[in-house]
Amino acid sequence: VQLQASGGGLVQAGGSLRLSCAASGLTFSRYHMGWFRQAPGKEREFVAVINWSRGSTDYAGSVKGRFTISRDNAKNTLYLQLNSLKPEDTAVYSCAAGVAYSDFRKANGIDHWGKGTQVTVSS
């Protein structure tokens, strides 16, 4: 199984980025998919999750209204649109695949983790 995140970069505060996570080696449409992030010296934190059928989404309070998670099951790809970025959004963003939607934000029931992509927001 491979989950490869891309799309990170350096952006000014208030700017936007679109992250992608290409999945292979798993039946993508059967997994809930989500994003976590980890800033230097801080614990990993939940960002967003979308259920397997794209019917439900959930966001961390710190990103709600600014970030949008989506998926394309035909392309085996997960997305995260980041708008109105803040310096505190600076982190490595990683995607994950799991089977327990309700516990996803606690990182329970996550079967696969991907390599991350760096997002840096300058003030």
PyMOL CGO cylinders between C-alpha atoms (Angstrom):
from pymol import cmd
from pymol.cgo import CYLINDER

trace = [
    CYLINDER, 0.00, 0.00, 0.00, 1.23, 3.46, -0.87, 0.3, 1, 1, 1, 1, 1, 1,
    CYLINDER, 1.23, 3.46, -0.87, -0.25, 6.81, 0.06, 0.3, 1, 1, 1, 1, 1, 1,
    CYLINDER, -0.25, 6.81, 0.06, 1.77, 9.60, -1.47, 0.3, 1, 1, 1, 1, 1, 1,
    CYLINDER, 1.77, 9.60, -1.47, 0.96, 13.18, -0.56, 0.3, 1, 1, 1, 1, 1, 1,
    CYLINDER, 0.96, 13.18, -0.56, 1.96, 16.09, -2.76, 0.3, 1, 1, 1, 1, 1, 1,
    CYLINDER, 1.96, 16.09, -2.76, 1.17, 19.73, -3.37, 0.3, 1, 1, 1, 1, 1, 1,
    CYLINDER, 1.17, 19.73, -3.37, 2.83, 21.29, -0.37, 0.3, 1, 1, 1, 1, 1, 1,
    CYLINDER, 2.83, 21.29, -0.37, 5.02, 24.36, -0.56, 0.3, 1, 1, 1, 1, 1, 1,
    CYLINDER, 5.02, 24.36, -0.56, 5.76, 27.83, 0.73, 0.3, 1, 1, 1, 1, 1, 1,
    CYLINDER, 5.76, 27.83, 0.73, 2.90, 30.30, 0.72, 0.3, 1, 1, 1, 1, 1, 1,
    CYLINDER, 2.90, 30.30, 0.72, 2.18, 33.65, 2.31, 0.3, 1, 1, 1, 1, 1, 1,
    CYLINDER, 2.18, 33.65, 2.31, -0.44, 34.04, 5.01, 0.3, 1, 1, 1, 1, 1, 1,
    CYLINDER, -0.44, 34.04, 5.01, -3.87, 34.31, 3.44, 0.3, 1, 1, 1, 1, 1, 1,
    CYLINDER, -3.87, 34.31, 3.44, -2.84, 32.18, 0.49, 0.3, 1, 1, 1, 1, 1, 1,
    CYLINDER, -2.84, 32.18, 0.49, -4.07, 28.80, -0.72, 0.3, 1, 1, 1, 1, 1, 1,
    CYLINDER, -4.07, 28.80, -0.72, -2.73, 25.37, -1.55, 0.3, 1, 1, 1, 1, 1, 1,
    CYLINDER, -2.73, 25.37, -1.55, -4.27, 22.13, -2.77, 0.3, 1, 1, 1, 1, 1, 1,
    CYLINDER, -4.27, 22.13, -2.77, -2.84, 18.90, -1.44, 0.3, 1, 1, 1, 1, 1, 1,
    CYLINDER, -2.84, 18.90, -1.44, -3.31, 15.57, -3.15, 0.3, 1, 1, 1, 1, 1, 1,
    CYLINDER, -3.31, 15.57, -3.15, -2.83, 12.02, -1.88, 0.3, 1, 1, 1, 1, 1, 1,
    CYLINDER, -2.83, 12.02, -1.88, -2.48, 9.31, -4.51, 0.3, 1, 1, 1, 1, 1, 1,
    CYLINDER, -2.48, 9.31, -4.51, -3.37, 5.85, -3.22, 0.3, 1, 1, 1, 1, 1, 1,
    CYLINDER, -3.37, 5.85, -3.22, -2.31, 2.51, -4.61, 0.3, 1, 1, 1, 1, 1, 1,
    CYLINDER, -2.31, 2.51, -4.61, -2.33, -1.08, -3.45, 0.3, 1, 1, 1, 1, 1, 1,
    CYLINDER, -2.33, -1.08, -3.45, -5.68, -0.84, -1.66, 0.3, 1, 1, 1, 1, 1, 1,
    CYLINDER, -5.68, -0.84, -1.66, -9.36, -0.71, -2.53, 0.3, 1, 1, 1, 1, 1, 1,
    CYLINDER, -9.36, -0.71, -2.53, -9.55, 3.03, -2.12, 0.3, 1, 1, 1, 1, 1, 1,
    CYLINDER, -9.55, 3.03, -2.12, -13.33, 3.30, -2.24, 0.3, 1, 1, 1, 1, 1, 1,
    CYLINDER, -13.33, 3.30, -2.24, -13.69, 1.05, 0.81, 0.3, 1, 1, 1, 1, 1, 1,
    CYLINDER, -13.69, 1.05, 0.81, -11.66, 3.27, 3.12, 0.3, 1, 1, 1, 1, 1, 1,
    CYLINDER, -11.66, 3.27, 3.12, -12.40, 6.42, 5.00, 0.3, 1, 1, 1, 1, 1, 1,
    CYLINDER, -12.40, 6.42, 5.00, -9.63, 8.85, 4.16, 0.3, 1, 1, 1, 1, 1, 1,
    CYLINDER, -9.63, 8.85, 4.16, -8.20, 11.72, 6.09, 0.3, 1, 1, 1, 1, 1, 1,
    CYLINDER, -8.20, 11.72, 6.09, -5.42, 14.18, 6.75, 0.3, 1, 1, 1, 1, 1, 1,
    CYLINDER, -5.42, 14.18, 6.75, -3.25, 14.71, 9.80, 0.3, 1, 1, 1, 1, 1, 1,
    CYLINDER, -3.25, 14.71, 9.80, -0.49, 17.23, 10.34, 0.3, 1, 1, 1, 1, 1, 1,
    CYLINDER, -0.49, 17.23, 10.34, 2.54, 17.55, 12.56, 0.3, 1, 1, 1, 1, 1, 1,
    CYLINDER, 2.54, 17.55, 12.56, 4.42, 20.74, 13.28, 0.3, 1, 1, 1, 1, 1, 1,
    CYLINDER, 4.42, 20.74, 13.28, 7.99, 20.74, 14.64, 0.3, 1, 1, 1, 1, 1, 1,
    CYLINDER, 7.99, 20.74, 14.64, 8.04, 19.96, 18.33, 0.3, 1, 1, 1, 1, 1, 1,
    CYLINDER, 8.04, 19.96, 18.33, 4.32, 19.25, 18.43, 0.3, 1, 1, 1, 1, 1, 1,
    CYLINDER, 4.32, 19.25, 18.43, 2.20, 16.12, 18.44, 0.3, 1, 1, 1, 1, 1, 1,
    CYLINDER, 2.20, 16.12, 18.44, 0.43, 14.93, 15.34, 0.3, 1, 1, 1, 1, 1, 1,
    CYLINDER, 0.43, 14.93, 15.34, -3.06, 16.38, 15.06, 0.3, 1, 1, 1, 1, 1, 1,
    CYLINDER, -3.06, 16.38, 15.06, -6.15, 15.48, 13.13, 0.3, 1, 1, 1, 1, 1, 1,
    CYLINDER, -6.15, 15.48, 13.13, -7.14, 17.81, 10.30, 0.3, 1, 1, 1, 1, 1, 1,
    CYLINDER, -7.14, 17.81, 10.30, -10.04, 16.28, 8.36, 0.3, 1, 1, 1, 1, 1, 1,
    CYLINDER, -10.04, 16.28, 8.36, -11.71, 13.03, 7.33, 0.3, 1, 1, 1, 1, 1, 1,
    CYLINDER, -11.71, 13.03, 7.33, -14.12, 12.02, 4.57, 0.3, 1, 1, 1, 1, 1, 1,
    CYLINDER, -14.12, 12.02, 4.57, -16.04, 8.80, 4.62, 0.3, 1, 1, 1, 1, 1, 1,
    CYLINDER, -16.04, 8.80, 4.62, -15.78, 6.16, 1.90, 0.3, 1, 1, 1, 1, 1, 1,
    CYLINDER, -15.78, 6.16, 1.90, -18.89, 7.28, 0.03, 0.3, 1, 1, 1, 1, 1, 1,
    CYLINDER, -18.89, 7.28, 0.03, -18.12, 11.04, 0.27, 0.3, 1, 1, 1, 1, 1, 1,
    CYLINDER, -18.12, 11.04, 0.27, -21.31, 11.47, 2.26, 0.3, 1, 1, 1, 1, 1, 1,
    CYLINDER, -21.31, 11.47, 2.26, -19.78, 12.73, 5.48, 0.3, 1, 1, 1, 1, 1, 1,
    CYLINDER, -19.78, 12.73, 5.48, -16.87, 14.94, 6.44, 0.3, 1, 1, 1, 1, 1, 1,
    CYLINDER, -16.87, 14.94, 6.44, -15.41, 16.09, 9.73, 0.3, 1, 1, 1, 1, 1, 1,
    CYLINDER, -15.41, 16.09, 9.73, -12.87, 18.80, 10.48, 0.3, 1, 1, 1, 1, 1, 1,
    CYLINDER, -12.87, 18.80, 10.48, -10.71, 19.97, 13.32, 0.3, 1, 1, 1, 1, 1, 1,
    CYLINDER, -10.71, 19.97, 13.32, -12.06, 23.17, 14.77, 0.3, 1, 1, 1, 1, 1, 1,
    CYLINDER, -12.06, 23.17, 14.77, -8.89, 25.06, 13.87, 0.3, 1, 1, 1, 1, 1, 1,
    CYLINDER, -8.89, 25.06, 13.87, -9.39, 24.47, 10.13, 0.3, 1, 1, 1, 1, 1, 1,
    CYLINDER, -9.39, 24.47, 10.13, -13.17, 24.34, 9.78, 0.3, 1, 1, 1, 1, 1, 1,
    CYLINDER, -13.17, 24.34, 9.78, -14.38, 26.87, 7.25, 0.3, 1, 1, 1, 1, 1, 1,
    CYLINDER, -14.38, 26.87, 7.25, -10.92, 27.25, 5.72, 0.3, 1, 1, 1, 1, 1, 1,
    CYLINDER, -10.92, 27.25, 5.72, -10.03, 23.73, 4.58, 0.3, 1, 1, 1, 1, 1, 1,
    CYLINDER, -10.03, 23.73, 4.58, -12.09, 21.39, 2.40, 0.3, 1, 1, 1, 1, 1, 1,
    CYLINDER, -12.09, 21.39, 2.40, -11.53, 17.66, 2.07, 0.3, 1, 1, 1, 1, 1, 1,
    CYLINDER, -11.53, 17.66, 2.07, -12.70, 15.76, -1.00, 0.3, 1, 1, 1, 1, 1, 1,
    CYLINDER, -12.70, 15.76, -1.00, -11.98, 12.53, -2.84, 0.3, 1, 1, 1, 1, 1, 1,
    CYLINDER, -11.98, 12.53, -2.84, -12.22, 11.04, -6.31, 0.3, 1, 1, 1, 1, 1, 1,
    CYLINDER, -12.22, 11.04, -6.31, -12.75, 7.30, -6.00, 0.3, 1, 1, 1, 1, 1, 1,
    CYLINDER, -12.75, 7.30, -6.00, -12.33, 6.84, -9.76, 0.3, 1, 1, 1, 1, 1, 1,
    CYLINDER, -12.33, 6.84, -9.76, -8.82, 8.31, -9.51, 0.3, 1, 1, 1, 1, 1, 1,
    CYLINDER, -8.82, 8.31, -9.51, -7.93, 6.80, -6.11, 0.3, 1, 1, 1, 1, 1, 1,
    CYLINDER, -7.93, 6.80, -6.11, -7.04, 10.29, -4.97, 0.3, 1, 1, 1, 1, 1, 1,
    CYLINDER, -7.04, 10.29, -4.97, -7.75, 12.31, -1.84, 0.3, 1, 1, 1, 1, 1, 1,
    CYLINDER, -7.75, 12.31, -1.84, -7.58, 16.11, -1.78, 0.3, 1, 1, 1, 1, 1, 1,
    CYLINDER, -7.58, 16.11, -1.78, -7.33, 18.87, 0.77, 0.3, 1, 1, 1, 1, 1, 1,
    CYLINDER, -7.33, 18.87, 0.77, -7.98, 22.45, -0.28, 0.3, 1, 1, 1, 1, 1, 1,
    CYLINDER, -7.98, 22.45, -0.28, -6.30, 24.86, 2.12, 0.3, 1, 1, 1, 1, 1, 1,
    CYLINDER, -6.30, 24.86, 2.12, -7.55, 28.45, 2.02, 0.3, 1, 1, 1, 1, 1, 1,
    CYLINDER, -7.55, 28.45, 2.02, -6.87, 31.49, 4.20, 0.3, 1, 1, 1, 1, 1, 1,
    CYLINDER, -6.87, 31.49, 4.20, -3.69, 29.89, 5.42, 0.3, 1, 1, 1, 1, 1, 1,
    CYLINDER, -3.69, 29.89, 5.42, -2.12, 31.04, 8.68, 0.3, 1, 1, 1, 1, 1, 1,
    CYLINDER, -2.12, 31.04, 8.68, 1.46, 30.66, 9.95, 0.3, 1, 1, 1, 1, 1, 1,
    CYLINDER, 1.46, 30.66, 9.95, 0.16, 28.19, 12.53, 0.3, 1, 1, 1, 1, 1, 1,
    CYLINDER, 0.16, 28.19, 12.53, -0.90, 25.88, 9.69, 0.3, 1, 1, 1, 1, 1, 1,
    CYLINDER, -0.90, 25.88, 9.69, 2.78, 25.22, 9.00, 0.3, 1, 1, 1, 1, 1, 1,
    CYLINDER, 2.78, 25.22, 9.00, 3.36, 21.47, 9.32, 0.3, 1, 1, 1, 1, 1, 1,
    CYLINDER, 3.36, 21.47, 9.32, 3.96, 18.25, 7.48, 0.3, 1, 1, 1, 1, 1, 1,
    CYLINDER, 3.96, 18.25, 7.48, 0.61, 17.04, 6.17, 0.3, 1, 1, 1, 1, 1, 1,
    CYLINDER, 0.61, 17.04, 6.17, 0.06, 13.29, 5.81, 0.3, 1, 1, 1, 1, 1, 1,
    CYLINDER, 0.06, 13.29, 5.81, -2.86, 11.29, 4.51, 0.3, 1, 1, 1, 1, 1, 1,
    CYLINDER, -2.86, 11.29, 4.51, -4.27, 8.17, 6.12, 0.3, 1, 1, 1, 1, 1, 1,
    CYLINDER, -4.27, 8.17, 6.12, -6.71, 5.38, 5.34, 0.3, 1, 1, 1, 1, 1, 1,
    CYLINDER, -6.71, 5.38, 5.34, -8.89, 3.71, 7.94, 0.3, 1, 1, 1, 1, 1, 1,
    CYLINDER, -8.89, 3.71, 7.94, -12.07, 1.76, 8.53, 0.3, 1, 1, 1, 1, 1, 1,
    CYLINDER, -12.07, 1.76, 8.53, -13.39, 3.42, 11.69, 0.3, 1, 1, 1, 1, 1, 1,
    CYLINDER, -13.39, 3.42, 11.69, -14.91, 6.78, 10.73, 0.3, 1, 1, 1, 1, 1, 1,
    CYLINDER, -14.91, 6.78, 10.73, -16.05, 7.76, 14.22, 0.3, 1, 1, 1, 1, 1, 1,
    CYLINDER, -16.05, 7.76, 14.22, -12.59, 7.14, 15.70, 0.3, 1, 1, 1, 1, 1, 1,
    CYLINDER, -12.59, 7.14, 15.70, -10.60, 8.51, 12.81, 0.3, 1, 1, 1, 1, 1, 1,
    CYLINDER, -10.60, 8.51, 12.81, -9.74, 11.82, 14.46, 0.3, 1, 1, 1, 1, 1, 1,
    CYLINDER, -9.74, 11.82, 14.46, -8.17, 9.89, 17.36, 0.3, 1, 1, 1, 1, 1, 1,
    CYLINDER, -8.17, 9.89, 17.36, -6.07, 7.93, 14.84, 0.3, 1, 1, 1, 1, 1, 1,
    CYLINDER, -6.07, 7.93, 14.84, -7.81, 4.73, 15.93, 0.3, 1, 1, 1, 1, 1, 1,
    CYLINDER, -7.81, 4.73, 15.93, -8.60, 2.17, 13.29, 0.3, 1, 1, 1, 1, 1, 1,
    CYLINDER, -8.60, 2.17, 13.29, -6.19, 3.67, 10.80, 0.3, 1, 1, 1, 1, 1, 1,
    CYLINDER, -6.19, 3.67, 10.80, -4.68, 0.95, 8.66, 0.3, 1, 1, 1, 1, 1, 1,
    CYLINDER, -4.68, 0.95, 8.66, -2.33, 2.92, 6.43, 0.3, 1, 1, 1, 1, 1, 1,
    CYLINDER, -2.33, 2.92, 6.43, -0.27, 6.08, 6.77, 0.3, 1, 1, 1, 1, 1, 1,
    CYLINDER, -0.27, 6.08, 6.77, 1.31, 7.95, 3.93, 0.3, 1, 1, 1, 1, 1, 1,
    CYLINDER, 1.31, 7.95, 3.93, 4.43, 10.03, 3.63, 0.3, 1, 1, 1, 1, 1, 1,
    CYLINDER, 4.43, 10.03, 3.63, 3.80, 13.70, 4.17, 0.3, 1, 1, 1, 1, 1, 1,
    CYLINDER, 3.80, 13.70, 4.17, 4.19, 16.92, 2.27, 0.3, 1, 1, 1, 1, 1, 1,
    CYLINDER, 4.19, 16.92, 2.27, 5.54, 20.10, 3.86, 0.3, 1, 1, 1, 1, 1, 1,
    CYLINDER, 5.54, 20.10, 3.86, 3.33, 23.17, 4.07, 0.3, 1, 1, 1, 1, 1, 1,
    CYLINDER, 3.33, 23.17, 4.07, 5.02, 26.36, 5.19, 0.3, 1, 1, 1, 1, 1, 1,
    CYLINDER, 5.02, 26.36, 5.19, 3.07, 29.57, 5.69, 0.3, 1, 1, 1, 1, 1, 1,
    CYLINDER, 3.07, 29.57, 5.69, 5.02, 32.79, 6.07, 0.3, 1, 1, 1, 1, 1, 1,
    CYLINDER, 5.02, 32.79, 6.07, 3.65, 35.81, 7.90, 0.3, 1, 1, 1, 1, 1, 1,
]
cmd.load_cgo(trace, "trace")
